[in-house]
Amino acid sequence: MTRNRLYLLLGFGLFAGYVWLTWSWLQTENHQTFTPCLFKNTTGIACPSCGSTRSVLLLSHGNFRDALLLNPLGIIMGLIILIAPFWLLYDIAFKKDTIYTSYHKAENFIKIKWVAITLIILVLINWAWNIQKGL
Amino acid sequence: MDSQKVDMYLMANAKFFQSSQIPFIRERLLAMDESKWAYIQAVDLKDPTTLIIVSVLAGGFGIDRFLIGDTGLGVAKLLTCGGLGIWTIVDWFLIMDLTKQKNIEKLNAYL
């Protein structure tokens, strides 16, 4: 993947993320529930990242503890969606490729066997917790 | 390399590559040194048919992206519940061509 392609994807992803957050924020104001999750809609069981939107919304209200209890992945996503736009703008404005190099470093780090195994186990535990919470 | 050997390789492995790439691969294989044959055979090619099945069944978790080596995008897909389900559906149509692209990239290291 080239630098520009990654930045385009990241920019589009962030834009979609903010649109989705705004929309779901308006939706919770109207007390409606809708999930686009294919897995949950077909099986009725929560998927590993179910509840992360609610978690990010809780985080935006400063409710850190509830966000962590709902889905810890929401904290990671909240950090990404908060920091990435500024990082992206910095890279584009100064014509640098710090995100691109960090992306490759992170990718190679995750590919190390024991790191991958740890992460997979963590995601599975979180998934089991999600199902147990009945998200 | 021996043309019979090359044709045999292409016949057995044609499904792993885009059909437009086959003449190029054939040309490069014919021009290649015999000593690289073992490396060419050892290249780990992913089957596009397997990937489309994985994509349909576990695309929402990004497993298809992990398998073709796009670890970063796989994590993104896993965290966003398959890109809110939209990315999952888009990938059902993209994943076979992507797999073939990754295969030619792997082979290109030796061609």
gemmi code that builds the backbone of each chain (N, CA, C; Angstrom):
import gemmi

chains = {
    "A": [
        ("MET", (0.846, -1.201, 0.000), (0.000, 0.000, 0.000), (0.884, 1.255, 0.000)),
        ("THR", (0.532, 2.192, -0.872), (1.318, 3.427, -0.948), (0.871, 4.418, 0.119)),
        ("ARG", (1.700, 5.451, 0.343), (1.413, 6.446, 1.369), (0.080, 7.153, 1.102)),
        ("ASN", (-0.095, 7.621, -0.137), (-1.301, 8.390, -0.445), (-2.561, 7.561, -0.296)),
        ("ARG", (-2.475, 6.288, -0.668), (-3.637, 5.413, -0.554), (-4.028, 5.225, 0.913)),
        ("LEU", (-3.021, 5.020, 1.769), (-3.285, 4.855, 3.195), (-3.928, 6.111, 3.765)),
        ("TYR", (-3.416, 7.288, 3.365), (-3.936, 8.545, 3.909), (-5.351, 8.796, 3.439)),
        ("LEU", (-5.619, 8.406, 2.171), (-6.972, 8.548, 1.636), (-7.941, 7.660, 2.416)),
        ("LEU", (-7.513, 6.392, 2.637), (-8.346, 5.449, 3.382), (-8.583, 5.943, 4.803)),
        ("LEU", (-7.513, 6.429, 5.449), (-7.613, 6.893, 6.828), (-8.541, 8.100, 6.915)),
        ("GLY", (-8.364, 9.037, 5.966), (-9.212, 10.230, 5.948), (-10.667, 9.857, 5.756)),
        ("PHE", (-10.919, 8.949, 4.819), (-12.289, 8.518, 4.562), (-12.865, 7.803, 5.789)),
        ("GLY", (-12.036, 6.937, 6.409), (-12.469, 6.206, 7.596), (-12.826, 7.127, 8.739)),
        ("LEU", (-11.986, 8.151, 8.957), (-12.238, 9.103, 10.039), (-13.524, 9.887, 9.768)),
        ("PHE", (-13.694, 10.304, 8.496), (-14.895, 11.048, 8.127), (-16.136, 10.204, 8.393)),
        ("ALA", (-16.085, 8.940, 7.914), (-17.217, 8.033, 8.113), (-17.467, 7.816, 9.604)),
        ("GLY", (-16.371, 7.702, 10.385), (-16.481, 7.497, 11.825), (-17.203, 8.651, 12.503)),
        ("TYR", (-16.829, 9.882, 12.116), (-17.469, 11.050, 12.730), (-18.931, 11.163, 12.326)),
        ("VAL", (-19.217, 10.868, 11.031), (-20.618, 10.894, 10.583), (-21.431, 9.874, 11.379)),
        ("TRP", (-20.879, 8.680, 11.519), (-21.563, 7.607, 12.253), (-21.788, 7.993, 13.706)),
        ("LEU", (-20.755, 8.602, 14.348), (-20.880, 8.996, 15.747), (-21.964, 10.052, 15.923)),
        ("THR", (-21.958, 11.065, 15.026), (-22.969, 12.121, 15.118), (-24.357, 11.531, 14.957)),
        ("TRP", (-24.481, 10.635, 13.964), (-25.785, 10.042, 13.694), (-26.274, 9.214, 14.884)),
        ("SER", (-25.361, 8.398, 15.456), (-25.807, 7.551, 16.567), (-26.048, 8.373, 17.831)),
        ("TRP", (-25.340, 9.529, 17.926), (-25.591, 10.423, 19.053), (-27.005, 10.992, 18.956)),
        ("LEU", (-27.391, 11.420, 17.734), (-28.746, 11.929, 17.518), (-29.771, 10.834, 17.785)),
        ("GLN", (-29.395, 9.586, 17.413), (-30.307, 8.463, 17.580), (-30.575, 8.160, 19.045)),
        ("THR", (-29.505, 8.227, 19.873), (-29.712, 7.946, 21.300), (-30.566, 9.027, 21.943)),
        ("GLU", (-30.486, 10.259, 21.392), (-31.346, 11.332, 21.903), (-32.815, 10.963, 21.694)),
        ("ASN", (-33.089, 10.269, 20.552), (-34.467, 9.885, 20.238), (-34.826, 8.507, 20.782)),
        ("HIS", (-33.892, 7.904, 21.554), (-34.115, 6.589, 22.167), (-34.469, 5.516, 21.162)),
        ("GLN", (-33.733, 5.472, 20.015), (-33.928, 4.404, 19.044), (-32.699, 3.501, 19.084)),
        ("THR", (-32.912, 2.244, 18.745), (-31.747, 1.363, 18.666), (-31.685, 0.727, 17.289)),
        ("PHE", (-30.509, 0.866, 16.669), (-30.275, 0.258, 15.364), (-28.820, -0.174, 15.328)),
        ("THR", (-28.575, -1.407, 14.860), (-27.187, -1.828, 14.711), (-26.926, -2.268, 13.275)),
        ("PRO", (-25.815, -1.790, 12.668), (-25.490, -2.218, 11.315), (-24.722, -3.532, 11.316)),
        ("CYS", (-24.392, -4.046, 12.523), (-23.515, -5.213, 12.636), (-24.149, -6.441, 11.981)),
        ("LEU", (-23.479, -6.962, 10.929), (-24.007, -8.112, 10.206), (-24.092, -9.335, 11.106)),
        ("PHE", (-23.034, -9.530, 11.917), (-22.946, -10.725, 12.767), (-24.074, -10.741, 13.788)),
        ("LYS", (-24.296, -9.582, 14.437), (-25.325, -9.519, 15.467), (-26.722, -9.668, 14.876)),
        ("ASN", (-26.905, -9.092, 13.694), (-28.218, -9.171, 13.061), (-28.557, -10.585, 12.593)),
        ("THR", (-27.523, -11.357, 12.201), (-27.812, -12.705, 11.722), (-27.870, -13.716, 12.862)),
        ("THR", (-26.959, -13.596, 13.842), (-26.901, -14.620, 14.885), (-27.578, -14.199, 16.190)),
        ("GLY", (-27.696, -12.902, 16.412), (-28.280, -12.441, 17.656), (-27.287, -12.379, 18.796)),
        ("ILE", (-26.043, -12.805, 18.522), (-24.994, -12.748, 19.540), (-24.107, -11.536, 19.253)),
        ("ALA", (-23.602, -10.907, 20.303), (-22.744, -9.741, 20.117), (-21.441, -10.125, 19.430)),
        ("CYS", (-20.887, -9.215, 18.615), (-19.589, -9.451, 17.975), (-18.498, -8.813, 18.846)),
        ("PRO", (-17.210, -9.054, 18.553), (-16.148, -8.545, 19.443), (-16.180, -7.023, 19.646)),
        ("SER", (-16.661, -6.286, 18.634), (-16.611, -4.831, 18.789), (-17.989, -4.223, 19.031)),
        ("CYS", (-18.979, -5.079, 19.358), (-20.297, -4.534, 19.664), (-20.221, -3.673, 20.932)),
        ("GLY", (-20.897, -2.539, 20.908), (-20.912, -1.666, 22.077), (-19.837, -0.616, 22.048)),
        ("SER", (-18.957, -0.650, 21.030), (-17.877, 0.341, 21.027), (-18.393, 1.735, 20.670)),
        ("THR", (-19.452, 1.817, 19.859), (-20.043, 3.135, 19.570), (-20.587, 3.753, 20.853)),
        ("ARG", (-21.359, 2.949, 21.603), (-21.902, 3.444, 22.882), (-20.776, 3.818, 23.827)),
        ("SER", (-19.701, 3.008, 23.778), (-18.552, 3.275, 24.644), (-17.914, 4.621, 24.297)),
        ("VAL", (-17.724, 4.894, 22.971), (-17.126, 6.168, 22.552), (-18.038, 7.324, 22.930)),
        ("LEU", (-19.363, 7.130, 22.792), (-20.309, 8.187, 23.158), (-20.245, 8.482, 24.646)),
        ("LEU", (-20.145, 7.404, 25.472), (-20.001, 7.589, 26.916), (-18.724, 8.353, 27.221)),
        ("LEU", (-17.656, 7.997, 26.472), (-16.358, 8.648, 26.673), (-16.457, 10.138, 26.354)),
        ("SER", (-17.227, 10.472, 25.309), (-17.358, 11.876, 24.924), (-18.106, 12.676, 25.982)),
        ("HIS", (-18.874, 11.989, 26.835), (-19.521, 12.672, 27.959), (-18.654, 12.649, 29.205)),
        ("GLY", (-17.420, 12.146, 29.070), (-16.491, 12.124, 30.188), (-16.704, 10.958, 31.131)),
        ("ASN", (-17.538, 9.992, 30.707), (-17.865, 8.873, 31.590), (-16.889, 7.722, 31.350)),
        ("PHE", (-15.646, 7.898, 31.824), (-14.560, 6.970, 31.486), (-14.819, 5.560, 32.004)),
        ("ARG", (-15.294, 5.455, 33.241), (-15.458, 4.149, 33.879), (-16.519, 3.307, 33.169)),
        ("ASP", (-17.660, 3.920, 32.887), (-18.723, 3.197, 32.197), (-18.290, 2.773, 30.792)),
        ("ALA", (-17.516, 3.662, 30.125), (-17.029, 3.348, 28.785), (-16.132, 2.119, 28.819)),
        ("LEU", (-15.262, 2.052, 29.841), (-14.345, 0.921, 29.978), (-15.119, -0.363, 30.267)),
        ("LEU", (-16.163, -0.250, 31.083), (-16.944, -1.438, 31.438), (-17.811, -1.913, 30.279)),
        ("LEU", (-18.262, -0.982, 29.425), (-19.127, -1.362, 28.311), (-18.333, -2.114, 27.252)),
        ("ASN", (-17.254, -1.511, 26.781), (-16.346, -2.198, 25.846), (-15.008, -1.467, 25.822)),
        ("PRO", (-13.947, -2.104, 26.334), (-12.627, -1.456, 26.406), (-12.106, -1.001, 25.041)),
        ("LEU", (-12.587, -1.663, 23.961), (-12.138, -1.277, 22.619), (-12.559, 0.154, 22.301)),
        ("GLY", (-13.653, 0.598, 22.921), (-14.136, 1.959, 22.693), (-13.104, 2.993, 23.088)),
        ("ILE", (-12.320, 2.695, 24.147), (-11.281, 3.625, 24.603), (-10.222, 3.786, 23.505)),
        ("ILE", (-9.790, 2.628, 22.939), (-8.776, 2.667, 21.875), (-9.303, 3.467, 20.687)),
        ("MET", (-10.563, 3.175, 20.302), (-11.125, 3.858, 19.149), (-11.317, 5.341, 19.426)),
        ("GLY", (-11.704, 5.673, 20.641), (-11.854, 7.081, 21.013), (-10.532, 7.815, 20.863)),
        ("LEU", (-9.445, 7.178, 21.320), (-8.117, 7.792, 21.199), (-7.747, 7.981, 19.728)),
        ("ILE", (-7.994, 6.925, 18.912), (-7.643, 7.012, 17.486), (-8.407, 8.143, 16.814)),
        ("ILE", (-9.722, 8.180, 17.057), (-10.553, 9.158, 16.357), (-10.257, 10.583, 16.838)),
        ("LEU", (-9.672, 10.686, 18.045), (-9.331, 12.010, 18.579), (-7.981, 12.483, 18.041)),
        ("ILE", (-7.002, 11.563, 17.995), (-5.633, 11.964, 17.648), (-5.394, 11.954, 16.143)),
        ("ALA", (-5.926, 10.915, 15.452), (-5.595, 10.708, 14.035), (-5.848, 11.911, 13.125)),
        ("PRO", (-6.969, 12.657, 13.259), (-7.165, 13.796, 12.356), (-6.031, 14.805, 12.418)),
        ("PHE", (-5.560, 15.115, 13.649), (-4.480, 16.103, 13.793), (-3.172, 15.576, 13.216)),
        ("TRP", (-2.926, 14.272, 13.485), (-1.708, 13.638, 12.974), (-1.724, 13.650, 11.441)),
        ("LEU", (-2.901, 13.328, 10.889), (-3.062, 13.295, 9.433), (-2.817, 14.681, 8.836)),
        ("LEU", (-3.415, 15.704, 9.467), (-3.242, 17.072, 8.974), (-1.780, 17.488, 9.050)),
        ("TYR", (-1.116, 17.103, 10.153), (0.306, 17.430, 10.316), (1.127, 16.833, 9.182)),
        ("ASP", (0.857, 15.526, 8.904), (1.609, 14.841, 7.844), (1.360, 15.469, 6.477)),
        ("ILE", (0.099, 15.813, 6.206), (-0.241, 16.379, 4.897), (0.338, 17.793, 4.764)),
        ("ALA", (0.215, 18.579, 5.845), (0.671, 19.969, 5.788), (2.188, 20.051, 5.588)),
        ("PHE", (2.935, 19.195, 6.287), (4.399, 19.259, 6.203), (4.981, 18.239, 5.234)),
        ("LYS", (4.085, 17.569, 4.464), (4.510, 16.582, 3.454), (5.426, 15.504, 4.049)),
        ("LYS", (5.066, 15.033, 5.249), (5.864, 13.983, 5.894), (5.146, 12.646, 5.782)),
        ("ASP", (5.787, 11.562, 6.256), (5.121, 10.258, 6.204), (5.247, 9.527, 7.535)),
        ("THR", (5.032, 10.270, 8.640), (5.181, 9.657, 9.967), (4.102, 8.601, 10.227)),
        ("ILE", (2.857, 8.848, 9.732), (1.802, 7.845, 9.940), (2.148, 6.590, 9.159)),
        ("TYR", (2.596, 6.783, 7.925), (2.902, 5.645, 7.044), (3.977, 4.746, 7.657)),
        ("THR", (5.057, 5.354, 8.161), (6.127, 4.537, 8.750), (5.650, 3.878, 10.050)),
        ("SER", (4.862, 4.620, 10.857), (4.367, 4.026, 12.105), (3.404, 2.879, 11.815)),
        ("TYR", (2.594, 3.053, 10.739), (1.651, 2.003, 10.350), (2.399, 0.713, 10.026)),
        ("HIS", (3.509, 0.857, 9.268), (4.284, -0.331, 8.902), (4.971, -0.948, 10.115)),
        ("LYS", (5.456, -0.089, 11.008), (6.096, -0.593, 12.229), (5.084, -1.369, 13.067)),
        ("ALA", (3.867, -0.785, 13.213), (2.820, -1.428, 14.003), (2.421, -2.756, 13.379)),
        ("GLU", (2.315, -2.757, 12.031), (1.930, -3.976, 11.320), (2.958, -5.088, 11.580)),
        ("ASN", (4.246, -4.733, 11.489), (5.290, -5.728, 11.714), (5.328, -6.197, 13.160)),
        ("PHE", (5.002, -5.266, 14.100), (4.982, -5.619, 15.515), (3.870, -6.631, 15.796)),
        ("ILE", (2.697, -6.383, 15.203), (1.561, -7.276, 15.437), (1.833, -8.659, 14.862)),
        ("LYS", (2.642, -8.706, 13.788), (2.906, -9.987, 13.131), (3.849, -10.888, 13.934)),
        ("ILE", (4.536, -10.345, 14.960), (5.371, -11.195, 15.813), (4.458, -12.201, 16.504)),
        ("LYS", (4.905, -13.466, 16.524), (4.011, -14.541, 16.933), (3.379, -14.336, 18.310)),
        ("TRP", (4.213, -14.069, 19.343), (3.637, -14.013, 20.692), (2.767, -12.782, 20.887)),
        ("VAL", (3.091, -11.679, 20.165), (2.234, -10.491, 20.241), (0.872, -10.815, 19.653)),
        ("ALA", (0.896, -11.495, 18.487), (-0.352, -11.855, 17.817), (-1.205, -12.749, 18.711)),
        ("ILE", (-0.557, -13.760, 19.318), (-1.309, -14.693, 20.170), (-1.936, -13.957, 21.346)),
        ("THR", (-1.143, -13.077, 22.011), (-1.678, -12.309, 23.142), (-2.884, -11.487, 22.720)),
        ("LEU", (-2.759, -10.778, 21.575), (-3.847, -9.924, 21.118), (-5.102, -10.730, 20.793)),
        ("ILE", (-4.884, -11.893, 20.136), (-6.037, -12.739, 19.791), (-6.755, -13.191, 21.062)),
        ("ILE", (-5.961, -13.617, 22.070), (-6.575, -14.065, 23.335), (-7.346, -12.920, 23.994)),
        ("LEU", (-6.748, -11.702, 23.982), (-7.422, -10.548, 24.584), (-8.754, -10.268, 23.892)),
        ("VAL", (-8.724, -10.302, 22.537), (-9.960, -10.038, 21.786), (-11.009, -11.100, 22.099)),
        ("LEU", (-10.555, -12.374, 22.208), (-11.507, -13.454, 22.506), (-12.114, -13.286, 23.897)),
        ("ILE", (-11.264, -12.908, 24.879), (-11.778, -12.685, 26.238), (-12.805, -11.562, 26.223)),
        ("ASN", (-12.456, -10.476, 25.506), (-13.366, -9.343, 25.408), (-14.681, -9.753, 24.760)),
        ("TRP", (-14.563, -10.625, 23.761), (-15.766, -11.105, 23.060), (-16.664, -11.894, 24.019)),
        ("ALA", (-16.024, -12.800, 24.782), (-16.785, -13.594, 25.746), (-17.480, -12.681, 26.754)),
        ("TRP", (-16.754, -11.635, 27.172), (-17.308, -10.669, 28.117), (-18.500, -9.950, 27.492)),
        ("ASN", (-18.351, -9.583, 26.185), (-19.445, -8.915, 25.465), (-20.707, -9.778, 25.467)),
        ("ILE", (-20.513, -11.081, 25.166), (-21.668, -11.979, 25.096), (-22.299, -12.113, 26.470)),
        ("GLN", (-21.414, -12.201, 27.502), (-21.910, -12.352, 28.868), (-22.695, -11.117, 29.315)),
        ("LYS", (-22.223, -9.917, 28.841), (-22.936, -8.686, 29.180), (-24.231, -8.552, 28.396)),
        ("GLY", (-24.337, -9.336, 27.304), (-25.528, -9.283, 26.468), (-25.693, -7.977, 25.728)),
        ("LEU", (-24.583, -7.502, 25.105), (-24.618, -6.222, 24.399), (-25.520, -6.274, 23.157)),
    ],
    "B": [
        ("MET", (14.274, -21.110, -18.530), (13.819, -22.381, -17.997), (13.084, -23.168, -19.071)),
        ("ASP", (13.003, -24.438, -18.885), (12.347, -25.345, -19.819), (10.868, -24.954, -20.008)),
        ("SER", (10.434, -24.833, -21.273), (9.077, -24.341, -21.528), (8.014, -25.329, -21.041)),
        ("GLN", (8.350, -26.610, -21.082), (7.392, -27.622, -20.610), (7.123, -27.476, -19.110)),
        ("LYS", (8.202, -27.216, -18.388), (8.118, -27.022, -16.935), (7.269, -25.784, -16.621)),
        ("VAL", (7.537, -24.705, -17.363), (6.823, -23.448, -17.143), (5.335, -23.625, -17.408)),
        ("ASP", (5.016, -24.296, -18.522), (3.600, -24.501, -18.844), (2.905, -25.360, -17.801)),
        ("MET", (3.632, -26.345, -17.284), (3.063, -27.190, -16.243), (2.772, -26.370, -14.982)),
        ("TYR", (3.729, -25.508, -14.641), (3.553, -24.646, -13.462), (2.338, -23.753, -13.650)),
        ("LEU", (2.226, -23.149, -14.839), (1.118, -22.224, -15.091), (-0.223, -22.942, -15.095)),
        ("MET", (-0.227, -24.173, -15.624), (-1.477, -24.921, -15.645), (-1.953, -25.218, -14.227)),
        ("ALA", (-0.994, -25.580, -13.385), (-1.357, -25.936, -12.008), (-1.704, -24.706, -11.175)),
        ("ASN", (-1.117, -23.543, -11.508), (-1.259, -22.385, -10.632), (-2.000, -21.203, -11.253)),
        ("ALA", (-2.632, -21.428, -12.420), (-3.288, -20.313, -13.123), (-4.345, -19.633, -12.257)),
        ("LYS", (-5.030, -20.398, -11.398), (-6.127, -19.817, -10.619), (-5.636, -18.830, -9.556)),
        ("PHE", (-4.336, -18.864, -9.261), (-3.816, -17.966, -8.239), (-3.541, -16.560, -8.764)),
        ("PHE", (-3.535, -16.413, -10.110), (-3.165, -15.114, -10.680), (-4.262, -14.570, -11.582)),
        ("GLN", (-4.206, -13.225, -11.795), (-5.131, -12.623, -12.742), (-4.738, -13.086, -14.144)),
        ("SER", (-5.752, -13.356, -14.966), (-5.451, -13.935, -16.284), (-4.597, -12.993, -17.135)),
        ("SER", (-4.730, -11.691, -16.893), (-3.930, -10.747, -17.681), (-2.444, -10.823, -17.326)),
        ("GLN", (-2.137, -11.412, -16.160), (-0.747, -11.491, -15.711), (-0.034, -12.739, -16.241)),
        ("ILE", (-0.816, -13.718, -16.698), (-0.240, -15.012, -17.077), (0.848, -14.890, -18.157)),
        ("PRO", (0.594, -14.133, -19.247), (1.656, -14.027, -20.270), (2.950, -13.438, -19.717)),
        ("PHE", (2.805, -12.435, -18.844), (3.980, -11.815, -18.223), (4.745, -12.824, -17.379)),
        ("ILE", (4.005, -13.582, -16.550), (4.654, -14.581, -15.690), (5.380, -15.622, -16.545)),
        ("ARG", (4.717, -16.062, -17.628), (5.297, -17.075, -18.511), (6.613, -16.591, -19.120)),
        ("GLU", (6.558, -15.346, -19.582), (7.747, -14.750, -20.193), (8.918, -14.706, -19.208)),
        ("ARG", (8.606, -14.237, -17.972), (9.655, -14.105, -16.964), (10.194, -15.460, -16.518)),
        ("LEU", (9.272, -16.444, -16.416), (9.702, -17.785, -15.992), (10.607, -18.417, -17.042)),
        ("LEU", (10.271, -18.194, -18.330), (11.085, -18.764, -19.409), (12.487, -18.166, -19.400)),
        ("ALA", (12.574, -16.878, -19.056), (13.867, -16.202, -19.068), (14.683, -16.495, -17.816)),
        ("MET", (14.023, -17.152, -16.829), (14.657, -17.321, -15.523), (15.668, -18.469, -15.492)),
        ("ASP", (16.563, -18.370, -14.526), (17.568, -19.406, -14.349), (16.955, -20.647, -13.681)),
        ("GLU", (17.421, -21.820, -14.090), (16.874, -23.085, -13.571), (17.015, -23.210, -12.053)),
        ("SER", (18.063, -22.569, -11.511), (18.353, -22.734, -10.079), (17.273, -22.127, -9.183)),
        ("LYS", (16.448, -21.211, -9.738), (15.421, -20.561, -8.908), (14.123, -21.351, -8.823)),
        ("TRP", (14.075, -22.457, -9.541), (12.852, -23.258, -9.629), (12.320, -23.661, -8.250)),
        ("ALA", (13.236, -24.042, -7.375), (12.826, -24.481, -6.039), (12.156, -23.346, -5.273)),
        ("TYR", (12.707, -22.116, -5.405), (12.116, -20.965, -4.716), (10.720, -20.671, -5.241)),
        ("ILE", (10.588, -20.734, -6.593), (9.290, -20.450, -7.223), (8.226, -21.404, -6.691)),
        ("GLN", (8.605, -22.661, -6.554), (7.634, -23.644, -6.079), (7.318, -23.476, -4.604)),
        ("ALA", (8.250, -22.866, -3.871), (8.048, -22.731, -2.428), (7.252, -21.475, -2.065)),
        ("VAL", (6.975, -20.606, -3.059), (6.223, -19.377, -2.753), (4.840, -19.740, -2.230)),
        ("ASP", (4.480, -19.125, -1.086), (3.225, -19.449, -0.416), (2.079, -18.662, -1.060)),
        ("LEU", (1.379, -19.310, -2.009), (0.286, -18.636, -2.706), (-1.042, -18.918, -2.009)),
        ("LYS", (-1.877, -17.872, -1.900), (-3.196, -18.032, -1.260), (-4.259, -18.287, -2.321)),
        ("ASP", (-5.153, -19.215, -2.011), (-6.213, -19.552, -2.953), (-7.360, -18.534, -2.864)),
        ("PRO", (-7.680, -17.835, -3.974), (-8.771, -16.853, -3.940), (-10.106, -17.455, -3.526)),
        ("THR", (-10.345, -18.732, -3.892), (-11.621, -19.361, -3.527), (-11.741, -19.516, -2.013)),
        ("THR", (-10.639, -19.917, -1.366), (-10.647, -20.020, 0.094), (-10.947, -18.661, 0.707)),
        ("LEU", (-10.316, -17.626, 0.148), (-10.459, -16.287, 0.703), (-11.888, -15.775, 0.593)),
        ("ILE", (-12.572, -16.089, -0.519), (-13.954, -15.595, -0.656), (-14.847, -16.295, 0.365)),
        ("ILE", (-14.558, -17.574, 0.656), (-15.343, -18.289, 1.671), (-15.095, -17.679, 3.046)),
        ("VAL", (-13.803, -17.444, 3.359), (-13.463, -16.827, 4.641), (-14.108, -15.447, 4.748)),
        ("SER", (-14.090, -14.704, 3.621), (-14.636, -13.344, 3.628), (-16.131, -13.339, 3.909)),
        ("VAL", (-16.830, -14.311, 3.325), (-18.283, -14.365, 3.543), (-18.581, -14.774, 4.986)),
        ("LEU", (-17.815, -15.742, 5.505), (-18.113, -16.272, 6.842), (-17.572, -15.396, 7.959)),
        ("ALA", (-16.314, -14.918, 7.810), (-15.683, -14.189, 8.918), (-15.156, -12.831, 8.492)),
        ("GLY", (-15.722, -12.287, 7.411), (-15.266, -10.981, 6.921), (-15.512, -9.866, 7.920)),
        ("GLY", (-16.567, -9.992, 8.709), (-16.898, -8.967, 9.698), (-15.830, -8.790, 10.750)),
        ("PHE", (-15.009, -9.822, 10.953), (-13.924, -9.740, 11.934), (-12.584, -9.411, 11.284)),
        ("GLY", (-12.591, -9.252, 9.949), (-11.354, -8.884, 9.258), (-10.399, -10.037, 9.027)),
        ("ILE", (-10.871, -11.272, 9.224), (-9.983, -12.435, 9.093), (-9.418, -12.524, 7.674)),
        ("ASP", (-10.257, -12.170, 6.667), (-9.788, -12.233, 5.276), (-8.598, -11.302, 5.060)),
        ("ARG", (-8.660, -10.107, 5.641), (-7.561, -9.145, 5.496), (-6.296, -9.640, 6.195)),
        ("PHE", (-6.478, -10.271, 7.379), (-5.313, -10.841, 8.080), (-4.646, -11.901, 7.215)),
        ("LEU", (-5.473, -12.735, 6.574), (-4.936, -13.861, 5.800), (-4.103, -13.416, 4.615)),
        ("ILE", (-4.523, -12.341, 3.923), (-3.740, -11.920, 2.760), (-2.574, -11.021, 3.160)),
        ("GLY", (-2.410, -10.762, 4.464), (-1.228, -10.040, 4.921), (-1.447, -8.568, 5.186)),
        ("ASP", (-2.690, -8.076, 5.011), (-2.993, -6.681, 5.342), (-3.365, -6.579, 6.824)),
        ("THR", (-2.363, -6.779, 7.706), (-2.663, -6.860, 9.130), (-3.301, -5.579, 9.664)),
        ("GLY", (-2.745, -4.438, 9.232), (-3.251, -3.148, 9.735), (-4.717, -2.956, 9.402)),
        ("LEU", (-5.070, -3.231, 8.134), (-6.467, -3.089, 7.716), (-7.342, -4.124, 8.406)),
        ("GLY", (-6.758, -5.314, 8.668), (-7.503, -6.351, 9.384), (-7.911, -5.883, 10.768)),
        ("VAL", (-6.966, -5.253, 11.469), (-7.263, -4.736, 12.807), (-8.348, -3.670, 12.714)),
        ("ALA", (-8.220, -2.788, 11.709), (-9.221, -1.728, 11.536), (-10.597, -2.324, 11.292)),
        ("LYS", (-10.622, -3.380, 10.475), (-11.901, -4.015, 10.154), (-12.497, -4.701, 11.385)),
        ("LEU", (-11.631, -5.317, 12.185), (-12.091, -6.007, 13.395), (-12.663, -5.005, 14.398)),
        ("LEU", (-11.958, -3.874, 14.585), (-12.372, -2.899, 15.584), (-13.668, -2.186, 15.201)),
        ("THR", (-13.885, -2.007, 13.885), (-15.066, -1.252, 13.488), (-16.234, -2.149, 13.108)),
        ("CYS", (-16.165, -3.419, 13.561), (-17.245, -4.367, 13.281), (-17.423, -4.502, 11.774)),
        ("GLY", (-16.313, -4.717, 11.073), (-16.353, -4.868, 9.619), (-16.741, -3.583, 8.914)),
        ("GLY", (-16.231, -2.443, 9.420), (-16.559, -1.161, 8.801), (-18.061, -0.933, 8.767)),
        ("LEU", (-18.703, -1.162, 9.915), (-20.162, -1.038, 10.062), (-20.917, -1.917, 9.061)),
        ("GLY", (-20.278, -3.024, 8.681), (-20.947, -3.969, 7.785), (-20.790, -3.601, 6.310)),
        ("ILE", (-20.455, -2.339, 6.039), (-20.356, -1.906, 4.630), (-19.060, -2.427, 4.011)),
        ("TRP", (-17.950, -2.225, 4.738), (-16.637, -2.675, 4.275), (-16.651, -4.186, 4.038)),
        ("THR", (-17.346, -4.919, 4.944), (-17.453, -6.373, 4.792), (-18.035, -6.727, 3.428)),
        ("ILE", (-19.136, -6.059, 3.069), (-19.813, -6.365, 1.808), (-18.940, -5.946, 0.622)),
        ("VAL", (-18.286, -4.783, 0.732), (-17.398, -4.330, -0.348), (-16.285, -5.349, -0.561)),
        ("ASP", (-15.749, -5.883, 0.546), (-14.638, -6.840, 0.456), (-15.047, -8.175, -0.156)),
        ("TRP", (-16.335, -8.538, -0.056), (-16.766, -9.778, -0.714), (-16.443, -9.719, -2.198)),
        ("PHE", (-16.529, -8.510, -2.766), (-16.308, -8.359, -4.200), (-14.850, -8.063, -4.532)),
        ("LEU", (-14.100, -7.533, -3.567), (-12.719, -7.149, -3.835), (-11.713, -8.238, -3.509)),
        ("ILE", (-12.058, -9.137, -2.561), (-11.039, -9.972, -1.930), (-10.359, -10.936, -2.904)),
        ("MET", (-11.093, -11.432, -3.910), (-10.474, -12.383, -4.845), (-9.386, -11.701, -5.672)),
        ("ASP", (-9.697, -10.502, -6.179), (-8.692, -9.772, -6.956), (-7.516, -9.351, -6.082)),
        ("LEU", (-7.825, -8.968, -4.839), (-6.753, -8.576, -3.913), (-5.810, -9.734, -3.646)),
        ("THR", (-6.404, -10.938, -3.460), (-5.584, -12.125, -3.209), (-4.653, -12.391, -4.385)),
        ("LYS", (-5.217, -12.289, -5.608), (-4.402, -12.521, -6.798), (-3.282, -11.488, -6.908)),
        ("GLN", (-3.603, -10.248, -6.523), (-2.589, -9.191, -6.542), (-1.451, -9.499, -5.568)),
        ("LYS", (-1.844, -9.956, -4.362), (-0.835, -10.289, -3.349), (0.024, -11.457, -3.825)),
        ("ASN", (-0.598, -12.427, -4.515), (0.144, -13.575, -5.027), (1.207, -13.149, -6.026)),
        ("ILE", (0.826, -12.260, -6.954), (1.792, -11.833, -7.964), (2.913, -11.021, -7.306)),
        ("GLU", (2.562, -10.267, -6.240), (3.601, -9.524, -5.515), (4.617, -10.477, -4.889)),
        ("LYS", (4.106, -11.577, -4.319), (5.001, -12.553, -3.692), (5.902, -13.208, -4.721)),
        ("LEU", (5.315, -13.562, -5.877), (6.080, -14.226, -6.927), (7.101, -13.273, -7.536)),
        ("ASN", (6.712, -11.993, -7.605), (7.563, -10.973, -8.211), (8.924, -10.854, -7.526)),
        ("ALA", (8.969, -11.241, -6.248), (10.233, -11.159, -5.514), (11.287, -12.077, -6.123)),
        ("TYR", (10.828, -13.118, -6.850), (11.775, -14.071, -7.429), (11.903, -13.946, -8.936)),
        ("LEU", (10.906, -13.325, -9.587), (10.922, -13.246, -11.057), (12.025, -12.324, -11.557)),
    ],
}
model = gemmi.Model(1)
for chain_id, residues in chains.items():
    chain = gemmi.Chain(chain_id)
    for i, (resn, *xyz) in enumerate(residues, 1):
        res = gemmi.Residue()
        res.name, res.seqid = resn, gemmi.SeqId(i, " ")
        for name, pos in zip(("N", "CA", "C"), xyz):
            atom = gemmi.Atom()
            atom.name, atom.element = name, gemmi.Element(name[0])
            atom.pos, atom.b_iso = gemmi.Position(*pos), 0.0
            res.add_atom(atom)
        chain.add_residue(res)
    model.add_chain(chain)
structure = gemmi.Structure()
structure.add_model(model)
structure.setup_entities()
